[in-house]
Amino acid sequence: MKSKLLATAAGQRTFAVIFDTDDEVMAGLQAFAREQRLAGSHFTAIGACRSVTLGYFEWETKQYRPIPVDEQVEILSLVGDVSLAPDGAPGVHAHVVVGKADGTAHGGHLLRATVRPTLEVILSETPTHLQRRLDPEAGIPLIRL
C-alpha cells in the first residue's frame, strides 16, 4: 500500500491510498488511519479483489454474518468513514458492492478483502472529529453527534 497527500485546506487533508496485489484492505485502512491520526474522515474507492468477505448485521444476534466471495470481483463501490472508537482509537467502517464475472452484484459491510490488481482510495478528512459510543440496543458502537 502506498499513499500520497494530495491537498491540504483549512487543516484538512486529502489522500490517495493505493493498494497493490495481495494487500488486505481493512487492515491497510486501519493502519493508515492510525499512522495519520485520523479522527473524522470519509473515503471512496474502486478497483478489484481476488476475494472479499462481506458482512450482514443480524439484529437478533448483534453479530455480522460473514458472506465469503472467493473469486475475482470488481469493486463497484466502496464507501466508508473513519471515526474514533469508544477507546479513542481510529476505527474504519466500510460498505462495499462487488461485481462478479456474470454481472451479478453483492454488497454489505466490508469485513475483509484481498486486492488484485489494485484498489484506488480517495480519503478526505472532515472538519469535525466523529466519535462512536456503544449503543445498548444495537449492541455496536454508533456515531453520536
Backbone bond lengths (Angstrom), bond angles and torsions (degrees), N, CA, C in turn:
res aa  C-N    CA-C-N  psi(-1)  N-CA   C-N-CA  omega(-1)  CA-C   N-CA-C  phi
1 M - - - 1.445 - - 1.524 108.42 -
2 K 1.327 114.33 135.89 1.455 120.83 176.98 1.523 108.05 -125.73
3 S 1.318 116.17 154.29 1.465 119.27 176.76 1.509 110.06 -140.53
4 K 1.330 114.46 156.31 1.454 121.17 177.68 1.520 108.24 -144.49
5 L 1.323 115.81 133.25 1.456 121.26 173.73 1.518 107.48 -74.49
6 L 1.334 116.39 120.70 1.459 121.01 -177.41 1.520 112.40 -92.35
7 A 1.340 116.55 -36.76 1.465 119.76 -175.82 1.517 109.71 -161.08
8 T 1.329 114.15 153.48 1.456 121.84 171.60 1.515 106.94 -132.49
9 A 1.333 116.35 127.97 1.468 121.25 178.77 1.513 108.07 -143.08
10 A 1.319 116.51 125.67 1.462 122.64 179.29 1.530 111.23 52.99
11 G 1.333 116.41 37.99 1.458 121.40 178.46 1.515 114.75 78.42
12 Q 1.311 117.61 3.54 1.463 121.65 179.07 1.522 109.16 -105.53
13 R 1.323 115.09 136.98 1.462 120.41 -175.93 1.525 111.22 -108.60
14 T 1.330 114.78 150.08 1.463 122.46 171.81 1.520 107.39 -123.53
15 F 1.331 115.58 130.90 1.462 122.41 -176.43 1.521 110.92 -121.63
16 A 1.329 115.45 151.48 1.460 122.78 161.15 1.526 105.31 -102.63
17 V 1.325 116.47 128.59 1.461 122.10 177.67 1.526 105.75 -122.35
18 I 1.321 115.97 115.44 1.459 121.19 -173.49 1.528 109.51 -113.02
19 F 1.328 114.96 122.27 1.463 122.08 178.63 1.525 109.04 -98.65
20 D 1.335 115.45 145.82 1.460 122.49 179.11 1.532 110.08 -111.26
21 T 1.320 115.85 173.14 1.462 122.29 179.55 1.531 110.60 -50.10
22 D 1.319 114.99 133.43 1.464 126.69 177.81 1.527 114.37 78.30
23 D 1.337 118.74 -2.75 1.465 119.75 173.51 1.524 109.04 -68.99
24 E 1.327 116.48 143.38 1.467 121.94 177.11 1.525 107.55 -97.01
25 V 1.319 116.97 122.66 1.456 123.05 -168.73 1.523 113.26 -66.36
26 M 1.313 118.27 -55.32 1.462 119.48 -174.56 1.529 111.77 -65.00
27 A 1.325 117.21 -40.76 1.465 119.85 177.57 1.525 110.40 -63.73
28 G 1.331 117.11 -40.60 1.454 121.28 179.09 1.512 112.77 -66.17
29 L 1.330 117.14 -43.60 1.471 120.35 178.14 1.525 110.76 -64.61
30 Q 1.322 116.52 -40.08 1.469 120.59 179.39 1.533 110.01 -63.69
31 A 1.316 117.41 -44.46 1.466 121.07 178.96 1.527 110.65 -63.66
32 F 1.325 117.20 -42.38 1.462 121.38 178.87 1.529 110.41 -62.05
33 A 1.320 117.67 -43.26 1.468 121.55 179.29 1.527 110.93 -60.86
34 R 1.332 116.62 -41.43 1.476 120.05 177.71 1.524 111.23 -65.78
35 E 1.335 116.31 -47.85 1.467 121.10 -177.49 1.525 111.85 -61.04
36 Q 1.321 117.49 -38.55 1.462 122.06 -177.55 1.533 112.85 -91.13
37 R 1.335 115.59 -0.89 1.472 121.49 -179.55 1.524 111.79 53.67
38 L 1.325 114.19 49.16 1.470 120.02 179.94 1.522 109.97 -76.78
39 A 1.310 115.77 137.33 1.464 119.95 -179.48 1.519 111.93 -128.60
40 G 1.289 117.41 -5.13 1.452 123.44 176.91 1.507 107.50 -169.85
41 S 1.325 117.43 109.60 1.464 121.94 -177.09 1.516 108.71 -153.94
42 H 1.324 114.66 161.57 1.458 119.76 171.42 1.524 107.36 -134.90
43 F 1.337 115.24 156.55 1.461 118.75 -177.95 1.514 110.93 -147.94
44 T 1.326 114.21 158.10 1.459 123.24 172.22 1.521 106.77 -134.80
45 A 1.335 115.80 157.25 1.459 118.80 -179.59 1.517 110.93 -157.64
46 I 1.336 114.44 155.83 1.460 122.83 170.32 1.524 107.86 -139.04
47 G 1.320 116.07 160.06 1.453 120.68 179.38 1.510 110.29 158.40
48 A 1.335 116.05 -144.72 1.462 121.03 -178.86 1.525 109.52 -153.31
49 C 1.339 114.57 154.42 1.466 121.10 -179.41 1.518 110.11 -138.56
50 R 1.336 114.68 152.92 1.470 118.88 176.78 1.514 111.38 -85.79
51 S 1.336 116.91 -18.79 1.463 120.67 174.00 1.518 108.49 -163.31
52 V 1.320 115.34 149.90 1.463 121.55 175.98 1.524 108.37 -140.50
53 T 1.311 115.09 155.14 1.461 120.78 169.38 1.515 106.82 -122.85
54 L 1.327 114.21 115.26 1.454 121.64 176.39 1.516 108.14 -87.65
55 G 1.319 116.31 164.77 1.454 120.30 175.18 1.511 110.58 -133.86
56 Y 1.311 115.93 139.87 1.457 122.07 175.02 1.524 107.19 -117.30
57 F 1.345 117.09 121.38 1.461 120.96 -177.49 1.520 109.79 -76.76
58 E 1.320 115.45 116.45 1.461 121.41 178.28 1.526 108.35 -93.18
59 W 1.319 114.93 112.03 1.458 121.86 -174.64 1.528 112.33 -56.93
60 E 1.318 116.94 -42.51 1.458 120.83 -175.61 1.529 112.66 -63.37
61 T 1.333 116.83 -40.40 1.462 120.63 -177.00 1.526 112.84 -95.03
62 K 1.336 116.69 -14.48 1.475 122.59 -176.77 1.527 111.09 60.75
63 Q 1.329 116.12 34.09 1.460 122.91 -179.49 1.525 109.50 -129.85
64 Y 1.340 115.05 153.66 1.460 119.61 172.56 1.522 108.77 -87.49
65 R 1.334 115.61 124.45 1.463 120.87 175.89 1.525 107.61 -84.63
66 P 1.339 118.50 118.46 1.463 120.41 -178.92 1.528 111.72 -69.17
67 I 1.322 114.79 139.58 1.463 122.57 176.39 1.529 106.86 -126.22
68 P 1.337 117.83 94.58 1.469 119.46 -178.79 1.527 111.72 -74.91
69 V 1.315 115.56 139.06 1.462 122.87 172.87 1.526 104.96 -125.54
70 D 1.331 115.23 94.12 1.461 121.51 -172.95 1.525 111.47 -96.81
71 E 1.319 114.82 64.96 1.460 121.71 176.10 1.512 108.80 -159.59
72 Q 1.330 116.16 164.95 1.458 121.05 178.27 1.525 108.97 -63.21
73 V 1.328 116.44 129.50 1.463 121.96 179.20 1.522 109.93 -136.79
74 E 1.315 115.25 154.13 1.457 122.00 170.48 1.522 107.79 -88.91
75 I 1.331 117.00 138.19 1.458 120.96 171.50 1.517 105.57 -85.60
76 L 1.323 116.54 102.80 1.457 121.51 -178.05 1.517 111.30 -78.01
77 S 1.316 115.70 -34.23 1.461 121.24 178.35 1.521 108.55 -159.59
78 L 1.313 115.78 127.37 1.460 122.32 173.24 1.519 106.01 -130.53
79 V 1.319 116.15 118.11 1.465 121.18 -179.88 1.521 108.67 -131.24
80 G 1.321 115.30 149.24 1.451 117.65 178.88 1.497 112.58 -174.99
81 D 1.330 113.57 -176.05 1.454 119.87 178.55 1.517 110.44 -140.11
82 V 1.321 114.19 165.09 1.451 122.66 172.48 1.519 105.71 -120.52
83 S 1.313 115.75 128.13 1.461 121.27 178.28 1.520 108.13 -140.31
84 L 1.322 115.19 170.03 1.455 119.26 178.71 1.521 109.49 -83.70
85 A 1.315 116.17 127.70 1.463 122.29 176.58 1.526 108.99 -71.38
86 P 1.326 117.61 167.39 1.467 119.30 177.79 1.527 114.10 -53.72
87 D 1.349 117.73 -27.81 1.466 120.31 179.00 1.532 112.76 -84.64
88 G 1.341 117.33 0.35 1.460 121.55 178.13 1.512 114.85 91.77
89 A 1.326 118.01 -5.96 1.469 121.38 178.56 1.528 109.90 -84.93
90 P 1.342 117.75 150.07 1.461 118.86 177.11 1.524 110.91 -68.03
91 G 1.328 115.54 139.30 1.457 121.05 178.61 1.518 110.56 -129.32
92 V 1.320 116.54 143.03 1.463 122.87 -178.52 1.521 109.04 -102.13
93 H 1.325 116.12 132.79 1.463 123.25 176.16 1.524 106.09 -126.46
94 A 1.335 117.30 121.21 1.460 120.54 -175.10 1.520 112.02 -138.73
95 H 1.321 114.93 144.94 1.459 122.93 172.07 1.521 107.50 -121.58
96 V 1.339 115.42 149.57 1.456 120.29 -173.39 1.526 110.36 -141.71
97 V 1.328 115.21 148.36 1.461 122.53 167.84 1.517 105.80 -121.53
98 V 1.341 115.78 125.16 1.465 121.32 179.68 1.521 109.17 -114.96
99 G 1.325 115.26 148.57 1.460 121.69 177.74 1.511 110.33 -113.22
100 K 1.342 115.23 132.06 1.464 121.29 177.12 1.522 110.29 -90.02
101 A 1.333 116.36 170.41 1.463 122.64 -178.41 1.521 112.39 -60.11
102 D 1.328 117.56 -28.52 1.470 119.85 -179.35 1.528 112.46 -86.23
103 G 1.325 117.32 4.52 1.459 121.16 177.17 1.513 114.89 90.36
104 T 1.327 117.60 -3.59 1.462 119.01 177.46 1.522 109.42 -77.60
105 A 1.320 114.64 152.89 1.461 120.77 -179.66 1.521 109.49 -119.54
106 H 1.331 115.82 146.54 1.454 123.14 177.70 1.519 107.06 -135.51
107 G 1.315 116.59 143.09 1.454 118.20 -177.88 1.506 112.69 -146.96
108 G 1.316 114.22 166.71 1.451 121.37 177.08 1.512 110.50 162.98
109 H 1.315 114.28 -167.21 1.458 122.70 175.10 1.526 107.00 -66.30
110 L 1.334 117.88 136.66 1.466 119.29 179.03 1.515 109.89 -87.31
111 L 1.327 116.02 114.98 1.462 121.74 176.97 1.520 111.34 -94.04
112 R 1.333 115.78 -40.96 1.475 120.16 -176.52 1.523 108.20 -159.38
113 A 1.340 115.96 146.23 1.462 120.60 175.92 1.519 108.63 -155.35
114 T 1.331 115.91 135.60 1.460 121.86 177.28 1.523 108.01 -112.45
115 V 1.323 115.73 119.62 1.466 123.21 -171.82 1.522 111.78 -72.79
116 R 1.339 115.02 142.80 1.467 123.30 166.90 1.511 107.94 -162.80
117 P 1.288 124.51 112.81 1.450 127.88 1.16 1.536 114.04 -95.74
118 T 1.338 118.83 -20.59 1.458 119.90 -176.10 1.524 110.91 -153.82
119 L 1.312 115.27 158.32 1.465 122.62 170.30 1.517 105.85 -138.93
120 E 1.340 115.90 126.59 1.458 122.55 -176.30 1.520 109.02 -110.16
121 V 1.328 115.89 112.12 1.459 122.69 -176.22 1.522 109.15 -110.78
122 I 1.325 116.69 132.79 1.460 121.94 170.01 1.522 106.25 -113.18
123 L 1.329 115.74 120.81 1.466 122.34 -174.64 1.525 109.05 -122.12
124 S 1.336 116.20 129.96 1.463 121.56 179.42 1.515 110.35 -125.78
125 E 1.321 115.51 136.60 1.466 120.06 175.37 1.531 109.71 -72.32
126 T 1.310 115.61 150.10 1.455 121.98 174.22 1.525 108.00 -99.11
127 P 1.335 117.99 158.14 1.457 119.49 -176.43 1.531 114.23 -69.70
128 T 1.314 117.59 -19.60 1.458 121.63 -178.36 1.518 109.80 -122.93
129 H 1.327 116.40 139.87 1.455 120.36 174.88 1.520 109.34 -67.59
130 L 1.313 115.27 145.77 1.460 121.57 178.17 1.519 108.18 -110.17
131 Q 1.320 116.73 134.74 1.471 121.55 -176.96 1.521 109.37 -121.31
132 R 1.322 116.14 132.66 1.468 121.61 175.12 1.517 109.78 -98.13
133 R 1.319 115.27 142.98 1.468 122.90 175.49 1.526 107.26 -131.18
134 L 1.322 115.65 145.54 1.455 119.95 178.94 1.524 109.41 -63.29
135 D 1.324 115.74 125.24 1.461 121.62 175.68 1.527 106.64 -95.17
136 P 1.334 117.52 115.41 1.459 119.82 -175.29 1.536 113.27 -60.96
137 E 1.334 117.80 -35.65 1.457 119.98 -177.66 1.525 111.43 -72.29
138 A 1.355 116.86 -43.58 1.464 120.63 -178.67 1.537 110.66 -79.01
139 G 1.326 117.15 -29.40 1.456 120.36 -178.21 1.516 114.34 80.71
140 I 1.339 116.93 10.61 1.455 122.14 178.71 1.529 108.89 -135.49
141 P 1.336 116.82 158.79 1.480 119.18 177.27 1.526 111.19 -74.33
142 L 1.317 116.72 128.52 1.452 123.03 178.64 1.521 109.69 -119.56
143 I 1.333 116.72 151.36 1.473 120.07 178.14 1.514 108.99 -65.97
144 R 1.313 114.87 132.54 1.464 122.42 176.61 1.516 108.04 -119.67
145 L 1.314 116.12 128.17 1.474 121.20 179.98 1.510 110.53 -94.46
